[in-house]
Amino acid sequence: MLKQSLIFYLVRRYLRFNKTQPFISITAILAFLGVSIGVMVLIVAMALMNGFDKEFERKLFIMNYPITMVSAGFDRPNEELLEDLENNFKHLKFSPFIQTQALSKANERIEGAAVFGVDFLRESAINPVFNEALLATQQNFKERLGETYMTETFQIIIGKTLQEQFGLQFHSNLLLIFTQFSPTAISLTPTMKRFSVVGTFNSGLIAYDKSYIYTTLEALRTIKAMPQDAYDGIHIHSQNPQKDIIALKEKYPHMHFVGWWEQNGNFFAALELEKRALFIVLMLIILVASLNIISSLLMTVMNRRKEIALLLTMGASTKEIKKTFLYLGNAIGISGILVGAILAAIILFVLANFPIISLPADVYGSDKLPLELSLIDLASILIGSFIIVFFSSYYPATKATQINPLQVLRNE
């Protein structure tokens, strides 16, 4: 107990501002501030990176679907297969689709489009963006056309960006030029059809809002001359797609299943690499700040050589001297880590609750600054910072035990 009291007494004494050697105390203060700022910046940066990653993941997850089933050969998915899926996997939701490419034309403007023929009710059950558009569409029909609800075959729901660019309104006509060609006496002509715009969706990502168009299954079956019960594929909603895709592949080996993480693997791999690189670069800030801890402790050791020598001759062990400077360096570093974490929490609270920074939604997918700090990232920052601080304190503490008391007292 007496030895511990000596160690803590020395730590408190060395932490006081040294009026005779102010540069030593200033270096310690700079080390404290450097660690604090480094931890603060690292936590805020990781929260931002995580927030943007999760925001893009949510947007892509909505429009890409957890699992997509398509034909692996010549047999298309059909109504019989859909019923079998629903009977065998009751915890999953299914939305059959027919897909094709087209050009959308209004006045003199032309845009490329991916056209999906879907069952509106099934699609709304697995796609919240489409569901929101469908609810607005139902309201429009009731308000403007009475209780008659969406009886047309050739009707479409388009993205908000496309609607604004073309200046389309409820029940405006939009010409779609399909890649399916019809033979004539002289040449092949593309299939063209005017569709009635009955609604708009807003995914928050301009690429989807500009190029995705939804219509009925019957419309695309007519355009592509497909059998009445055939589909190009089936979108599958799952709470645990990585697990369910394995069961689906075992049950239906003649079909091809693709998870949303496989469709966008390169994109998320690039984001993860960027996040790791940012973590390493910002951790260097803490490493640089820890050099001030080393220099501050070394200067303290050199300045207190006579005092250390006296302590050793009076019975203090080298272990106690080593612990004193270890505790001193850790006190500076850990207090900096805690203050940095508190400052980061304040900054994240302010950014999350006050509109200080506004983002262009068409670029980033959201007008709010996305913030999401994972516990793994926070633990990595705190543990990594503590390790750097500990090793920064270890060398000066070891150096303090190498003082020769007889030589120091004889010369000083």
C-alpha positions in Angstrom: 0.0 0.0 0.0 2.9 2.3 0.9 4.6 1.6 -2.4 1.4 2.3 -4.4 1.0 5.6 -2.4 4.5 6.6 -3.4 3.8 5.8 -7.1 0.6 7.9 -7.2 2.3 10.7 -5.2 5.0 10.9 -7.8 2.6 10.7 -10.7 0.5 13.6 -9.3 3.7 15.6 -8.6 5.1 15.1 -12.2 1.7 16.0 -13.7 1.8 19.5 -12.1 2.9 22.4 -14.3 6.7 22.7 -14.0 7.5 26.4 -13.6 11.2 25.9 -13.7 11.0 23.8 -16.9 7.7 24.9 -18.6 8.6 23.3 -21.9 8.3 19.8 -20.4 4.7 20.6 -19.2 3.8 22.2 -22.5 5.0 19.1 -24.4 2.8 17.0 -22.1 -0.2 19.3 -22.8 0.5 19.1 -26.5 0.6 15.3 -26.2 -2.7 15.3 -24.4 -4.3 17.6 -27.0 -2.9 15.6 -29.9 -4.3 12.3 -28.6 -7.7 14.0 -27.9 -7.9 15.5 -31.4 -6.7 12.3 -33.0 -9.3 10.1 -31.2 -12.1 12.7 -31.9 -11.3 12.9 -35.6 -11.0 9.2 -35.9 -14.4 8.5 -34.2 -16.2 11.1 -36.2 -14.6 10.0 -39.5 -15.5 6.4 -38.9 -19.1 7.3 -38.0 -19.3 9.3 -41.3 -17.8 6.5 -43.3 -20.0 3.9 -41.7 -23.1 6.1 -42.2 -22.5 6.6 -45.9 -21.8 2.9 -46.3 -25.0 1.9 -44.6 -27.0 4.5 -46.4 -25.8 3.3 -49.8 -26.3 -0.3 -48.7 -29.9 0.5 -47.7 -30.6 2.2 -51.0 -29.0 -0.6 -53.1 -30.7 -3.3 -50.9 -34.1 -1.8 -51.7 -33.7 -1.6 -55.4 -31.6 -4.7 -55.9 -33.6 -7.2 -53.7 -32.0 -9.7 -51.3 -32.2 -12.6 -53.7 -33.0 -12.8 -57.4 -33.9 -16.1 -59.1 -33.5 -16.5 -62.9 -33.3 -19.4 -65.3 -30.0 -21.4 -65.4 -31.0 -23.0 -68.7 -33.9 -22.9 -71.2 -36.8 -23.4 -68.7 -38.2 -20.1 -67.5 -39.7 -19.6 -64.0 -43.4 -20.0 -64.2 -46.6 -19.9 -62.1 -46.2 -23.5 -61.0 -42.7 -22.8 -59.7 -43.9 -19.7 -57.9 -46.6 -21.7 -56.1 -44.0 -24.3 -55.1 -41.7 -21.6 -53.7 -44.5 -20.1 -51.6 -45.5 -23.6 -50.2 -41.9 -24.6 -49.3 -40.6 -21.3 -48.1 -43.5 -19.7 -46.3 -41.2 -17.2 -44.4 -40.0 -15.6 -47.7 -41.9 -13.2 -50.0 -41.8 -13.5 -53.7 -42.4 -11.1 -56.6 -42.2 -12.5 -60.2 -41.0 -10.1 -62.9 -40.4 -9.8 -66.6 -37.5 -7.5 -67.7 -36.5 -5.8 -70.9 -34.6 -2.8 -72.2 -36.2 0.2 -73.8 -35.9 3.8 -74.8 -38.3 6.3 -73.2 -39.3 9.2 -75.4 -41.2 12.4 -74.6 -41.2 15.4 -77.0 -37.6 15.4 -78.3 -35.9 13.8 -75.2 -34.9 10.2 -75.1 -33.6 8.2 -72.1 -32.5 4.6 -71.7 -34.7 2.5 -69.4 -34.8 -0.9 -67.7 -38.5 -1.9 -67.8 -39.9 -4.4 -65.2 -43.2 -6.1 -65.6 -44.4 -6.9 -62.1 -47.4 -7.9 -60.1 -48.1 -4.6 -58.3 -49.4 -6.1 -55.1 -46.6 -8.7 -54.8 -43.9 -6.1 -55.6 -45.3 -3.6 -53.1 -44.9 -6.3 -50.4 -41.1 -6.6 -50.9 -40.2 -3.1 -52.2 -41.0 -0.2 -49.8 -40.1 2.4 -52.5 -42.6 0.8 -54.9 -45.2 0.4 -52.1 -45.0 4.1 -51.3 -45.5 4.9 -55.0 -48.4 2.4 -55.3 -50.2 4.0 -52.3 -49.9 7.4 -53.9 -51.2 6.0 -57.2 -54.2 4.5 -55.5 -55.0 7.8 -53.9 -54.7 9.6 -57.3 -57.1 7.1 -59.0 -59.7 7.5 -56.2 -59.5 11.3 -56.2 -59.5 11.8 -60.0 -61.2 8.8 -61.5 -63.5 7.7 -58.7 -63.4 4.1 -57.4 -62.1 2.6 -60.6 -58.7 1.5 -59.8 -55.9 0.8 -62.3 -57.8 -1.3 -64.9 -55.4 -0.4 -67.7 -52.8 -3.0 -68.9 -50.4 -0.5 -70.4 -49.7 1.6 -67.3 -46.4 2.5 -65.8 -44.8 3.8 -62.6 -41.7 5.9 -63.3 -38.9 7.4 -61.2 -39.2 11.0 -59.9 -36.1 12.1 -61.8 -37.5 10.9 -65.2 -40.9 12.4 -64.4 -39.3 15.8 -63.7 -37.0 15.7 -66.8 -39.9 14.9 -69.1 -42.4 17.1 -67.3 -44.9 14.2 -67.1 -48.2 14.4 -65.0 -50.7 11.8 -63.8 -52.1 10.0 -66.8 -49.6 11.5 -69.2 -48.5 9.3 -72.1 -44.9 8.1 -72.4 -43.6 6.4 -75.5 -41.4 3.3 -74.9 -39.3 1.9 -77.8 -38.4 -1.7 -77.0 -35.5 -3.8 -78.2 -38.0 -6.4 -79.5 -38.2 -6.1 -83.3 -41.1 -6.8 -85.6 -40.5 -8.0 -89.2 -42.0 -5.9 -92.0 -41.9 -6.3 -95.8 -38.6 -4.4 -96.0 -36.9 -4.5 -92.6 -37.2 -5.1 -88.9 -38.8 -2.3 -86.9 -38.6 -1.9 -83.1 -41.8 -2.4 -81.0 -43.2 0.9 -79.8 -46.0 1.4 -77.3 -47.5 4.4 -75.5 -48.0 3.8 -71.8 -50.0 5.8 -69.3 -48.1 7.2 -66.3 -50.0 6.4 -63.2 -47.4 7.1 -60.5 -43.9 8.0 -59.5 -41.4 6.5 -57.1 -38.5 8.1 -55.3 -35.6 5.8 -54.3 -33.2 8.7 -53.4 -30.7 7.5 -56.1 -30.8 9.3 -59.3 -29.5 6.4 -61.4 -32.6 4.3 -60.4 -35.1 7.2 -60.5 -34.0 8.0 -64.0 -33.8 4.5 -65.6 -36.2 2.1 -63.8 -39.8 1.8 -65.1 -42.4 -0.5 -63.7 -45.4 -1.8 -65.6 -47.8 -4.8 -65.4 -46.8 -8.4 -66.2 -49.5 -8.5 -68.9 -48.0 -5.5 -70.7 -44.5 -7.0 -71.1 -45.9 -10.5 -71.9 -47.7 -8.9 -74.8 -44.6 -6.9 -75.9 -42.3 -9.9 -75.6 -44.9 -12.5 -76.8 -44.3 -14.7 -73.8 -46.5 -17.6 -72.5 -49.2 -16.5 -70.1 -47.7 -18.2 -67.0 -43.9 -17.5 -67.7 -41.6 -15.0 -66.0 -38.0 -13.9 -66.6 -37.3 -14.3 -62.9 -38.5 -14.0 -59.3 -37.4 -11.4 -56.7 -37.2 -12.9 -53.2 -37.3 -11.0 -50.0 -35.5 -12.6 -47.0 -34.4 -11.4 -43.6 -31.4 -13.7 -43.8 -30.5 -14.0 -47.5 -27.0 -15.5 -47.0 -28.6 -18.5 -45.3 -31.8 -18.8 -47.4 -29.9 -18.7 -50.7 -28.2 -21.9 -49.8 -31.5 -23.7 -49.0 -33.0 -22.4 -52.3 -30.0 -23.6 -54.4 -30.3 -27.1 -52.8 -34.1 -27.2 -53.5 -34.0 -25.8 -57.0 -30.6 -26.7 -58.6 -31.9 -26.0 -62.1 -32.4 -22.3 -61.3 -29.7 -19.6 -60.7 -29.8 -17.5 -57.6 -28.0 -14.3 -57.1 -27.7 -12.4 -53.8 -27.6 -8.6 -53.6 -24.1 -8.7 -52.1 -22.9 -10.6 -55.2 -24.3 -8.1 -57.6 -22.5 -5.2 -55.9 -19.5 -7.0 -54.4 -16.9 -4.8 -56.0 -18.6 -1.6 -54.9 -18.7 -2.7 -51.2 -15.2 -4.1 -51.3 -14.0 -0.7 -52.5 -15.9 1.1 -49.7 -14.4 -1.3 -47.1 -10.9 -0.8 -48.5 -11.4 3.0 -48.3 -12.6 2.7 -44.7 -9.6 0.7 -43.7 -7.2 3.1 -45.4 -8.9 6.0 -43.6 -8.6 4.2 -40.3 -4.9 3.6 -40.7 -4.2 7.2 -41.9 -6.1 8.8 -39.0 -4.5 6.4 -36.5 -1.2 8.0 -37.6 -2.4 11.2 -36.0 -2.5 9.4 -32.6 0.8 7.9 -33.3 2.4 11.3 -34.0 0.8 12.7 -30.8 2.2 9.8 -28.9 5.7 11.0 -29.9 5.0 14.0 -27.7 4.3 11.6 -24.8 7.7 10.0 -25.4 9.6 13.3 -25.6 7.7 14.7 -22.5 8.5 11.6 -20.4 12.1 11.5 -21.6 12.6 15.2 -20.6 10.9 14.5 -17.3 13.3 11.6 -16.7 16.3 13.7 -17.6 15.1 16.6 -15.5 14.4 14.3 -12.5 17.6 12.2 -12.7 18.8 13.4 -9.3 15.4 12.8 -7.7 15.1 9.3 -9.2 18.6 8.5 -8.0 17.7 9.6 -4.5 14.6 7.4 -4.5 16.6 4.4 -5.6 19.2 4.9 -2.8 16.4 5.3 -0.2 14.9 1.9 -1.1 12.6 2.5 -4.0 12.8 -0.4 -6.5 13.4 -0.1 -10.3 9.9 -1.6 -10.7 8.3 1.2 -8.8 10.2 3.8 -10.8 9.1 2.0 -14.0 5.5 1.9 -12.9 5.6 5.6 -12.0 6.5 6.7 -15.5 4.2 4.1 -17.1 1.3 5.5 -15.1 2.4 9.0 -15.9 2.4 8.4 -19.7 -0.8 6.4 -19.5 -2.4 9.2 -17.4 -1.7 11.7 -20.2 -2.6 9.4 -23.0 -5.8 7.8 -21.5 -7.1 11.1 -20.4 -6.6 12.3 -23.9 -8.5 9.3 -25.3 -11.4 9.9 -22.9 -11.6 13.6 -23.7 -11.4 12.8 -27.4 -14.2 10.3 -27.1 -16.4 12.8 -25.2 -15.7 15.5 -27.8 -16.6 13.1 -30.6 -19.9 12.2 -28.9 -20.8 15.9 -28.6 -19.9 16.5 -32.3 -21.9 13.5 -33.4 -24.9 14.5 -31.3 -24.8 18.0 -32.8 -24.5 16.8 -36.3 -27.3 14.2 -35.9 -29.8 16.6 -34.3 -29.1 20.0 -36.0 -29.1 20.7 -39.7 -25.6 22.2 -39.7 -24.5 20.3 -42.9 -26.9 19.7 -45.7 -26.1 17.4 -48.6 -27.4 17.3 -52.2 -29.8 14.3 -52.1 -29.3 13.5 -55.8 -25.6 12.9 -55.3 -25.5 11.2 -51.9 -28.9 9.7 -51.7 -29.9 11.7 -48.6 -30.0 15.4 -47.7 -29.0 14.6 -44.0 -25.5 13.7 -42.9 -25.6 9.9 -42.3 -23.9 9.0 -39.0 -23.6 5.4 -37.7 -20.7 4.4 -35.4 -20.4 0.6 -34.9 -19.3 -0.8 -31.6 -16.5 -2.7 -33.5 -15.1 0.5 -34.9 -15.3 2.3 -31.5 -13.6 -0.6 -29.8 -10.9 -0.7 -32.4 -10.2 3.0 -32.0 -10.1 2.9 -28.2 -8.0 -0.3 -28.1 -5.6 0.8 -30.8 -5.2 4.2 -29.1 -4.5 2.6 -25.8 -1.9 0.3 -27.3 -0.1 3.2 -28.9 -0.2 5.2 -25.6 1.1 2.2 -23.6 4.1 1.6 -25.8 4.8 5.3 -26.0 5.1 5.2 -22.2 7.0 2.0 -22.0 10.4 3.1 -23.5 10.8 6.3 -21.2 9.7 4.2 -18.2 12.4 1.6 -19.0 14.9 4.4 -19.6 14.2 5.8 -16.1 15.2 2.4 -14.5 18.6 2.5 -16.2 19.9 5.5 -14.2 23.0 4.7 -12.1 22.3 6.3 -8.7 26.0 6.5 -7.6 27.1 8.1 -10.9 24.2 10.7 -10.9 24.7 11.7 -7.2 28.5 11.9 -7.6 28.2 14.2 -10.7 25.1 16.2 -9.7 
